[in-house]
């Protein structure tokens, strides 16, 4: 896969929380945000009208999903797997190593799936411009956790992601790009941030054939193989734990301070 790299030194990074913009220095490590209210459910601080939640509970092969209508508002849904951190207002996702998984994965997740505002599942073409922006910190992780995805939607039989952004226990941030809809992933080391420190990412698609990733002000570009062109896509974000065991106490906990999606 051909990789084109562009390093950009940005003076500030903007995180958007509940419609409010917060400017912070690139690579900032502060966890606190003045716009998040710790007394509110995540839907009181974030626009969750374009998200559906999947949790690591339910029946085998059928994780519980919470629709956008239940997530929205200051008194919206929250539980042990998805909640507001009372210390700093972070929208927090907890995924233990033992939990209910989807039929195509061995790993549990507490993760948002992009939806349309009319309630239908998001399913957008590669043409145009599409971005997922987040400010977050990994509170704890056993081995590895996926914190953002571009996932294949309609257009074929594959259930693979196009892109997965991983955070590893040693602080490495690694982008996984799928080689084809049949499988195979290429890994790209892009940054290192200590556990518990706040960082930011933007995952985007531009020109119909390019993945754009920015982590703490550094941007890299990756070509999309033509075998993906027939597929539509959608974003995912949260804590998709990448390790499994019989433990319900080991896992990955991730707090988000900003999360926005845009299409153009």
N, C-alpha and C positions, 0 to 999 in steps of 0.2 A: 504493500500500500504506500503510495506517495504521500509524504507529509510535508506541509509547508508551514514554517514556524515564523511567527512575528512576535517579538517581545515589545510590550507596550508599558511604559512607566506612567501610571495614572496617579494623579494627585489625590483624587478622592474616588470612593466607590459609593454608590447610592443604593441603599436598601429601602424597599417600600413595604410598610407595614400598615395594614388596615387603611390604605389610601394615603398614608402620610409618608413623606420622604425623610430619611435620616442620612446625612452625609458623614462619612468617617474616613480617616486616612486609609489608603490602600494597605492591606495586610493587618488592619487593626485587630487587637486581641481582646478588647473589652467585651464582656458578655452582656452588660446592662444596656437596655434601650429605653429611653424616656417615653416612648409612645405606646409601649405594651402595658396593659393593666393586669397585674397578677391576679386580680379578683375575678376576672372574666374568663369564660371558656375560650378556647382558641378562636372560635368563630366571632368573638367580640373584638379581637385584635387583628384578625386576618380575613381577607376576602375568600371565603370558602365556597362561594357560589359556583365555582368552576372545578370543584373537586369532589370526589367520592373516596371514602376511607375503607381500606381493607385491613382487618386485624388478624392476629394469630390465634383466633379462637373460632369455634364452630364445629362442624362435623368433618370427618376425614375427607380431604380433597375439596371441601367447600367452606373456605374461610368466610367469616361474617363480614358483610359490607354495610357501611353506614352511608345513606344517601346524603347528598348536599343539603337537602331541606332540613335534615336533623343536625347538621354541623353548624349551620349559620346562627349568628347572634350571640350575645353575651351569656345567654343561658343554654347555649347549644351543647351538643353531645361531648362528653369527655368521660374517660375511665382510666384504669391502670395502664393501658397501652397507648393512650392518646390524651394529653392533658396540658394544662398551662402550669408551668413551673412557678410556684408561688414566690420564689426568690427574685426572679427577673422577668417573668412574663413570657418566657420562651414557649413556643408551641412544641411540645415534646412527644417523641415517638419511642416506644419501648418494644423491642422484639427479642424475646428470649430464644435460647437455642432449641428448646422444645416447644413446639406450637403447631397449630394446624397450618398446612401448606396447600398451595394450589397443586393440581395434578401434574404440572410440568416443572415443579421445583421441589427440592428437598429442604428448602430453607424457609423459616417463618419470617413474617414481615408485619410491620405496622406502617402503612404507606398510603399516600394519596394517589389517586388515579385521575387524570384530567378528564373533565366533563364539559359539555357545552352548557350555556346558561339556560337553555330550554329543557335541560334534564337529560338529553341524549349523550351518548358516549362521544368524546372528542375523537376525530378521525380525519386528520388534515394531510393534504398532499405535501410533498417535499418542495414544490414550487413556492415562491414567496419567501417571507422572512418569519421565523418562529424562534422565540427565546424563552428560556426558563431561567429566572434569576433567583438566587438564594443567598442569605447570610445565615450562618449556622455554626454550631460547634458540636463535636462528638464528645458527649459527656463520659461515655465508657464504651469499650468494644473488646470482645474476647480475641478475635482474630482479624475480621474484615467485615465491612458493612458497605452496602450500596446506598448512596444518599441522593442520587438523581439518575433518571433514565429518559431516553427516547425509545419508545417501544413500538414494535410493528403492530399495525391495526389491520384493517381489511386490505384485500388485494391478493391474498394467497393463503396457504395453509400453515405457514410458519408462525410459531409463537415466540420467536426470539426477540430480544431487544436489539435495536440498532446501536445504542450507546448505553454504557453503564459507567457511572462515576463512583469509584471505590475509595474508601478511607480505611487504612490499615492500622493495626495496633501500634506500629512503630512510627506513625505519623505520616507515612507516605500517602499521597493522593495520586491515584492511578486511573487513567481513562481506559476503558475496554471498548474497542470498536469491533463489531461483528464482521467477519470476513465474507459471509454470505448468509442468505436466509436459512440454509441448511445447517449452519453452525460454524464453530471455530472463531476464536476471539484473539485479537492482537492487543497487547497491553502496552500502555505508554505512561511512564513515570513523569508527572508534571509538576509536583511540588511536595513539600513536607511541612506539616503544621503539627505542633505538639498536641496531644490529647487534652481536651478542655479549653483550647484556645479558639477564638472565633475567627472564621475565614469566610470567603465568599466565592461563589462561582456563577458563571453564566454559561449555559449550554444552549447552543443555537444551531439552526440550519439556514443556510443562505444559498441563493443561486440554484437551488434544486439539486445540488451535488456536493455540498461542502458542509462539514460539521465544524462549528466554531466553538472553542472552549476557552473561557477566561477564568483563571484562578488567581485571586489576589493581584490583579493587574497584568498578569502575563497571559498572552493569547497564543493559542496554537490552532492550526487548521488541518483537517483530515478529509481526504476524498471519500465520498460515498460510492461503493461499488455499484455498477449499473444494475446488478441483480436485485437491488432494493428499490429501484425506481417505480416498480409496479405497486409497491405498498404505500398505504397511508400510515400515519404515525400518531402518537399521543405521548404526553409527558407524564412522568411519575416522580414523586419525591417523598422522602421520609427515611425510615430505618428498615432496609431490606437486609437482614442479617445473613452473612455468608458462611456461617458455621452452624453445625447441628450436633446435639447430644441429648442426653436425658435430663439435662439441667434446665430448671425453670428460673434460676437465679443468674446464670451466666447469659450474656447476650449483648446487644448493642442499644444504647440510649442516645438519641440525637435531638438536640434542641435547635429550632429554627427561629431567627429573629427577623427574617424577611423572606417572602416567597411570592413571586409574581410571574405571570405568564403573559406573553404578548404575541400577536399574529398580525402580519401585514403583507 
